[in-house]
Amino acid sequence: MRDYFDLKNLPVLENYGRTLQVSSFDRKADNGDFGQYLYQDADGAMVLFDETGKGCIKSIWATNATEETTLFFYFDGSATPQYTVSLMGLFTGGVPELSGVGNSFEDRGHYDEADTRAGNCFIPIPYTKGLKITATGKLDNIYYHIMYEKYTDDVDITDAGSKSPAFDQAFAGESPVPEAYTFEKTLTLPSGYTDAGKLEQPGVITAFVVRIPKETDLSQIQLDISWDGELISQVAAPLLYMFSQPFGFAEIHSHALDVHMEGDQIVMSLYLPMPFWKSAGITLVNLSDTPVELTLQLSVEENLYTPSETGYFHADFRRGQTELFEDWLIGSFFGRGHIIGVIQTCHGGQYCEGNEHFYINGSRTPQINGTGTEDFYLGCYWPNQKYDSPCAGCINDVYLMNDSTLKGAFKYPAGYYRFLHDMPIRFMDGIRLEIQHGAVGQTYSYYSSLCLSYRRPDSLFTQTDFICVGSEASREQHGYTAENAADVSLAAKIEAQRKAPVLQKSGLLHGAGKVQFTVAIQPENDGVCLRRLYDQTRSPQRGIVYVDGAPVGDWYNPGYNEATAFADHDFYIPASVTAGKKALQIEIHVPDVYTDFEYTVFTIRKV
């Protein structure tokens, strides 16, 4: 499995695994994003995480962590926990296997002199047949999110839990400084467009460096880069945002990013690889009337990437006024790729509470649903202290910039960055990234955001079938039968879509028994995705899935949500049982409870 702390792996687009998150977000969407769990276990413990099959936890974040909360990690269906540790102990050496480099417990906020320490564990935790994490003790005020990948049974996860030298270097604060710069040019930028450089043969920019005298104002300089002669720039952003410098100079020592002073010069370096196969055209635009001088340095190496497996580097920028009760749009992209970073500023109103909502592959339900803007950036309790780490940072301390009061903190915009070395957010059929402003999107705020990604324009999903379970004709067409089911009708919203209409759907509530149906697919495929619309007020739900008689895993839904009952959930079927077939006979063996209203079938195209 690829290690994305090794930056040269970032452009490579992998199709294995789904990127997911569980968190303590408020199911009622009322900003009570704490003390919320998947469900309560039979022994009274609250369940934070519960997955079956193969997977790997990539990072765990939490705040309000004390010795009064105890966690239990049950691996691969075992009734005995492999780890028993306090929530604070999880981040402070309580589990030897999860201790040391990549695990921290640090002050990251100012709010009302509360416990403002955030715990962050980036040490991967793989599992083969499932993992369940439960908690007892003090539970009412815990904020948490767990980012993880879920795999089909044919994925080799032998090295999923290993830490690489690049991982160690990242958390030691080391950046990959190039041996030499192969391109260097000092430019005086007049008003308007300046051709900063054209690279006419294949290559990979592995270091993008800008040097300026200390007093230079770059706030009106835009950067445009076009790869391989594309008419629309794949990189289009204010130059300072590319280095997480939206307010001027702020020293940062991260893994992919470094900004520091050398004598009387500011040196800004970005180490995200940028491959191209024909050419790279770099343009700088001065929107002011004042000439600006800077030095551009590039390290360009040989391009050894395979084009069909590699994404172009993109930087997509937005800024403007927020809209009441509409999430701020970070970006909406088609095709395939993965998101590897977000840089954001917020100004006005209590913006810090807003939860991130990331919708992957056209799902109506966010697979990434968080607990607050400052939490997404791995801090806690806004106003946040200035911090920088390999995966996240707060650029400025608005609390100290005025009078060290909460009221004074609102006078200044706050800025953050998040690099997803721990888990790039993969997509095969587009992605939409949104984040709330304020507790429920209720603030009049001014936002800006820069989304960093590697993408290609071609989608890997093709919809090849659809079953409306509430339609007798649709069931008959697909040979749909159920041994123990009752008709149900539900009027509800889809999770996280606050202004969405109420859906009125008919479906089935299943007890113990078997569900069968046939779906059409394309023979040339790299697997199949089944997307099911189900009722989250019945929980947990499990269906053991067979394809043409072969078991392929559990379709397991442990989460409970009474406020917004409808949710989409995806189940991936490996190519080992789908390749060369035009249709699949699906059997779902229900041990207890299962609901279904719709099935959408996507054939996954081979790259």
ChimeraX attribute file (.defattr): number of C-alpha atoms within 10 A of each C-alpha:
attribute: neighborCount
match mode: 1-to-1
recipient: residues
	/A:1	13
	/A:2	11
	/A:3	20
	/A:4	20
	/A:5	26
	/A:6	18
	/A:7	18
	/A:8	16
	/A:9	16
	/A:10	26
	/A:11	24
	/A:12	21
	/A:13	21
	/A:14	17
	/A:15	18
	/A:16	18
	/A:17	17
	/A:18	21
	/A:19	23
	/A:20	21
	/A:21	21
	/A:22	21
	/A:23	25
	/A:24	23
	/A:25	24
	/A:26	21
	/A:27	19
	/A:28	15
	/A:29	17
	/A:30	10
	/A:31	17
	/A:32	17
	/A:33	23
	/A:34	19
	/A:35	18
	/A:36	21
	/A:37	24
	/A:38	21
	/A:39	20
	/A:40	13
	/A:41	11
	/A:42	7
	/A:43	6
	/A:44	11
	/A:45	18
	/A:46	21
	/A:47	21
	/A:48	24
	/A:49	22
	/A:50	19
	/A:51	22
	/A:52	21
	/A:53	20
	/A:54	23
	/A:55	26
	/A:56	23
	/A:57	26
	/A:58	23
	/A:59	20
	/A:60	24
	/A:61	24
	/A:62	26
	/A:63	27
	/A:64	23
	/A:65	26
	/A:66	15
	/A:67	13
	/A:68	12
	/A:69	19
	/A:70	21
	/A:71	23
	/A:72	21
	/A:73	20
	/A:74	20
	/A:75	21
	/A:76	16
	/A:77	15
	/A:78	13
	/A:79	9
	/A:80	11
	/A:81	15
	/A:82	12
	/A:83	17
	/A:84	19
	/A:85	19
	/A:86	22
	/A:87	24
	/A:88	23
	/A:89	20
	/A:90	28
	/A:91	26
	/A:92	18
	/A:93	15
	/A:94	16
	/A:95	16
	/A:96	10
	/A:97	11
	/A:98	18
	/A:99	18
	/A:100	15
	/A:101	16
	/A:102	20
	/A:103	20
	/A:104	19
	/A:105	20
	/A:106	15
	/A:107	18
	/A:108	25
	/A:109	24
	/A:110	22
	/A:111	16
	/A:112	12
	/A:113	8
	/A:114	10
	/A:115	17
	/A:116	23
	/A:117	21
	/A:118	25
	/A:119	27
	/A:120	23
	/A:121	24
	/A:122	24
	/A:123	22
	/A:124	20
	/A:125	19
	/A:126	23
	/A:127	22
	/A:128	18
	/A:129	16
	/A:130	19
	/A:131	23
	/A:132	19
	/A:133	19
	/A:134	23
	/A:135	24
	/A:136	15
	/A:137	13
	/A:138	16
	/A:139	19
	/A:140	11
	/A:141	15
	/A:142	19
	/A:143	26
	/A:144	27
	/A:145	25
	/A:146	21
	/A:147	20
	/A:148	22
	/A:149	19
	/A:150	22
	/A:151	20
	/A:152	20
	/A:153	18
	/A:154	13
	/A:155	14
	/A:156	13
	/A:157	16
	/A:158	10
	/A:159	11
	/A:160	18
	/A:161	16
	/A:162	14
	/A:163	16
	/A:164	13
	/A:165	11
	/A:166	18
	/A:167	22
	/A:168	15
	/A:169	17
	/A:170	24
	/A:171	19
	/A:172	15
	/A:173	15
	/A:174	17
	/A:175	21
	/A:176	19
	/A:177	14
	/A:178	13
	/A:179	7
	/A:180	11
	/A:181	17
	/A:182	13
	/A:183	14
	/A:184	14
	/A:185	13
	/A:186	14
	/A:187	16
	/A:188	13
	/A:189	22
	/A:190	17
	/A:191	16
	/A:192	14
	/A:193	16
	/A:194	15
	/A:195	13
	/A:196	20
	/A:197	16
	/A:198	13
	/A:199	16
	/A:200	13
	/A:201	14
	/A:202	17
	/A:203	21
	/A:204	22
	/A:205	21
	/A:206	23
	/A:207	25
	/A:208	22
	/A:209	21
	/A:210	22
	/A:211	20
	/A:212	20
	/A:213	16
	/A:214	14
	/A:215	11
	/A:216	15
	/A:217	16
	/A:218	21
	/A:219	17
	/A:220	16
	/A:221	20
	/A:222	21
	/A:223	21
	/A:224	21
	/A:225	24
	/A:226	22
	/A:227	23
	/A:228	18
	/A:229	14
	/A:230	12
	/A:231	8
	/A:232	11
	/A:233	19
	/A:234	19
	/A:235	22
	/A:236	21
	/A:237	22
	/A:238	22
	/A:239	20
	/A:240	21
	/A:241	23
	/A:242	24
	/A:243	23
	/A:244	30
	/A:245	24
	/A:246	24
	/A:247	16
	/A:248	14
	/A:249	21
	/A:250	17
	/A:251	19
	/A:252	22
	/A:253	20
	/A:254	23
	/A:255	29
	/A:256	24
	/A:257	24
	/A:258	22
	/A:259	22
	/A:260	15
	/A:261	16
	/A:262	11
	/A:263	9
	/A:264	10
	/A:265	14
	/A:266	20
	/A:267	20
	/A:268	24
	/A:269	24
	/A:270	24
	/A:271	21
	/A:272	23
	/A:273	23
	/A:274	23
	/A:275	28
	/A:276	26
	/A:277	19
	/A:278	13
	/A:279	18
	/A:280	24
	/A:281	18
	/A:282	18
	/A:283	19
	/A:284	22
	/A:285	20
	/A:286	20
	/A:287	17
	/A:288	15
	/A:289	11
	/A:290	11
	/A:291	14
	/A:292	18
	/A:293	16
	/A:294	16
	/A:295	16
	/A:296	19
	/A:297	19
	/A:298	21
	/A:299	21
	/A:300	22
	/A:301	16
	/A:302	13
	/A:303	16
	/A:304	11
	/A:305	18
	/A:306	10
	/A:307	14
	/A:308	11
	/A:309	14
	/A:310	20
	/A:311	24
	/A:312	24
	/A:313	24
	/A:314	24
	/A:315	23
	/A:316	19
	/A:317	21
	/A:318	16
	/A:319	16
	/A:320	11
	/A:321	14
	/A:322	22
	/A:323	16
	/A:324	16
	/A:325	17
	/A:326	17
	/A:327	24
	/A:328	27
	/A:329	20
	/A:330	24
	/A:331	18
	/A:332	14
	/A:333	18
	/A:334	18
	/A:335	17
	/A:336	24
	/A:337	32
	/A:338	27
	/A:339	22
	/A:340	25
	/A:341	19
	/A:342	23
	/A:343	27
	/A:344	25
	/A:345	22
	/A:346	23
	/A:347	22
	/A:348	21
	/A:349	16
	/A:350	18
	/A:351	28
	/A:352	23
	/A:353	23
	/A:354	27
	/A:355	31
	/A:356	26
	/A:357	24
	/A:358	26
	/A:359	20
	/A:360	24
	/A:361	20
	/A:362	16
	/A:363	20
	/A:364	18
	/A:365	20
	/A:366	26
	/A:367	21
	/A:368	21
	/A:369	25
	/A:370	27
	/A:371	24
	/A:372	28
	/A:373	25
	/A:374	24
	/A:375	24
	/A:376	21
	/A:377	20
	/A:378	26
	/A:379	31
	/A:380	30
	/A:381	25
	/A:382	26
	/A:383	26
	/A:384	28
	/A:385	22
	/A:386	22
	/A:387	22
	/A:388	19
	/A:389	20
	/A:390	25
	/A:391	23
	/A:392	23
	/A:393	27
	/A:394	27
	/A:395	26
	/A:396	22
	/A:397	22
	/A:398	24
	/A:399	25
	/A:400	17
	/A:401	13
	/A:402	15
	/A:403	11
	/A:404	14
	/A:405	16
	/A:406	17
	/A:407	10
	/A:408	14
	/A:409	22
	/A:410	19
	/A:411	15
	/A:412	16
	/A:413	18
	/A:414	27
	/A:415	27
	/A:416	28
	/A:417	27
	/A:418	23
	/A:419	24
	/A:420	20
	/A:421	26
	/A:422	21
	/A:423	23
	/A:424	19
	/A:425	23
	/A:426	27
	/A:427	28
	/A:428	25
	/A:429	22
	/A:430	24
	/A:431	25
	/A:432	19
	/A:433	20
	/A:434	21
	/A:435	23
	/A:436	27
	/A:437	33
	/A:438	24
	/A:439	23
	/A:440	20
	/A:441	23
	/A:442	19
	/A:443	21
	/A:444	17
	/A:445	21
	/A:446	19
	/A:447	23
	/A:448	21
	/A:449	25
	/A:450	25
	/A:451	23
	/A:452	24
	/A:453	25
	/A:454	25
	/A:455	26
	/A:456	22
	/A:457	14
	/A:458	16
	/A:459	18
	/A:460	21
	/A:461	23
	/A:462	17
	/A:463	16
	/A:464	16
	/A:465	17
	/A:466	18
	/A:467	22
	/A:468	19
	/A:469	22
	/A:470	18
	/A:471	14
	/A:472	10
	/A:473	13
	/A:474	14
	/A:475	17
	/A:476	13
	/A:477	13
	/A:478	19
	/A:479	13
	/A:480	19
	/A:481	14
	/A:482	18
	/A:483	14
	/A:484	14
	/A:485	19
	/A:486	12
	/A:487	11
	/A:488	15
	/A:489	13
	/A:490	15
	/A:491	13
	/A:492	19
	/A:493	19
	/A:494	24
	/A:495	23
	/A:496	22
	/A:497	17
	/A:498	16
	/A:499	10
	/A:500	11
	/A:501	11
	/A:502	13
	/A:503	12
	/A:504	10
	/A:505	17
	/A:506	17
	/A:507	22
	/A:508	21
	/A:509	19
	/A:510	23
	/A:511	18
	/A:512	15
	/A:513	17
	/A:514	19
	/A:515	20
	/A:516	19
	/A:517	18
	/A:518	19
	/A:519	21
	/A:520	18
	/A:521	24
	/A:522	21
	/A:523	15
	/A:524	16
	/A:525	22
	/A:526	23
	/A:527	22
	/A:528	26
	/A:529	19
	/A:530	18
	/A:531	18
	/A:532	22
	/A:533	24
	/A:534	24
	/A:535	27
	/A:536	24
	/A:537	16
	/A:538	18
	/A:539	18
	/A:540	16
	/A:541	23
	/A:542	20
	/A:543	23
	/A:544	16
	/A:545	23
	/A:546	20
	/A:547	19
	/A:548	14
	/A:549	12
	/A:550	12
	/A:551	13
	/A:552	20
	/A:553	21
	/A:554	19
	/A:555	23
	/A:556	19
	/A:557	21
	/A:558	17
	/A:559	19
	/A:560	19
	/A:561	19
	/A:562	14
	/A:563	16
	/A:564	22
	/A:565	19
	/A:566	25
	/A:567	20
	/A:568	21
	/A:569	19
	/A:570	18
	/A:571	19
	/A:572	22
	/A:573	24
	/A:574	22
	/A:575	18
	/A:576	12
	/A:577	19
	/A:578	22
	/A:579	16
	/A:580	14
	/A:581	14
	/A:582	14
	/A:583	16
	/A:584	18
	/A:585	16
	/A:586	18
	/A:587	23
	/A:588	22
	/A:589	22
	/A:590	23
	/A:591	15
	/A:592	13
	/A:593	17
	/A:594	28
	/A:595	25
	/A:596	18
	/A:597	22
	/A:598	21
	/A:599	20
	/A:600	18
	/A:601	23
	/A:602	23
	/A:603	24
	/A:604	26
	/A:605	18
	/A:606	12
	/A:607	11
